Amino acid sequence: MKKHERREIFSKRMIELRNSEGFSQSKLAKELGVSSGSIAMWETKQREPKLDMLAKIAIYFDVSSDYLIGLKEYHE
């Protein structure tokens, strides 16, 4: 999988998970301890989170990191 494909999937899934909780970008940023700008850049495919943040996001939403980056189609 190419980097742009991974970013596309991650962006889509972050938005879906955030919206499923009814969170704004700033609310999720506060929950994860990052800036709302970071959330915005991830969701607009400008950047990817570092590995430790990817793990934190997966734990927070109770999904696998494989799901977040598109290696698995469904979260369990």
C-alpha positions as CSV (number, residue, x, y, z in Angstrom):
1,M,0.0,0.0,0.0
2,K,1.3,3.4,-1.0
3,K,1.7,6.3,1.5
4,H,-1.0,8.4,-0.1
5,E,-3.5,5.4,0.1
6,R,-2.7,4.8,3.7
7,R,-3.2,8.5,4.5
8,E,-6.5,8.5,2.7
9,I,-7.8,5.5,4.7
10,F,-6.5,6.9,8.0
11,S,-8.1,10.3,7.3
12,K,-11.4,8.7,6.5
13,R,-11.4,6.4,9.5
14,M,-10.3,9.2,11.9
15,I,-13.2,11.4,10.7
16,E,-15.7,8.5,11.0
17,L,-14.5,7.6,14.5
18,R,-14.5,11.2,15.7
19,N,-18.0,11.8,14.3
20,S,-19.3,8.6,15.9
21,E,-18.3,10.0,19.3
22,G,-19.9,13.4,18.4
23,F,-16.5,15.1,18.9
24,S,-15.2,18.2,17.3
25,Q,-11.6,18.3,16.3
26,S,-10.8,20.4,19.3
27,K,-12.6,18.0,21.7
28,L,-10.7,15.0,20.3
29,A,-7.5,16.9,20.4
30,K,-8.0,17.6,24.1
31,E,-8.8,13.9,24.8
32,L,-5.6,12.8,23.0
33,G,-3.4,15.6,24.4
34,V,-2.5,17.1,21.0
35,S,-3.3,20.3,19.2
36,S,-6.5,20.7,17.1
37,G,-4.1,21.5,14.3
38,S,-2.7,18.0,14.5
39,I,-6.1,16.5,14.2
40,A,-6.9,18.8,11.2
41,M,-3.6,17.8,9.5
42,W,-4.3,14.1,9.9
43,E,-7.9,14.4,8.7
44,T,-6.8,16.5,5.6
45,K,-4.1,14.0,4.8
46,Q,-1.3,16.5,5.3
47,R,0.4,14.5,8.0
48,E,0.3,11.1,9.7
49,P,0.6,10.6,13.5
50,K,3.7,9.1,14.9
51,L,3.7,5.5,16.0
52,D,3.1,6.2,19.7
53,M,0.1,8.5,18.8
54,L,-1.3,5.9,16.4
55,A,-1.3,3.4,19.3
56,K,-3.0,6.0,21.6
57,I,-5.7,6.7,19.0
58,A,-6.3,2.9,18.5
59,I,-6.6,2.4,22.3
60,Y,-8.9,5.5,22.7
61,F,-11.3,4.3,20.0
62,D,-10.9,0.6,20.9
63,V,-9.8,-0.4,17.3
64,S,-6.6,-1.9,16.0
65,S,-3.9,0.2,14.4
66,D,-4.2,-2.1,11.5
67,Y,-7.8,-1.0,11.0
68,L,-6.8,2.7,11.3
69,I,-4.2,2.4,8.5
70,G,-6.2,0.1,6.2
71,L,-4.5,-3.2,6.8
72,K,-7.8,-4.6,8.1
73,E,-11.2,-3.8,6.6
74,Y,-13.2,-4.0,9.9
75,H,-12.5,-3.2,13.5
76,E,-13.5,-5.8,16.0
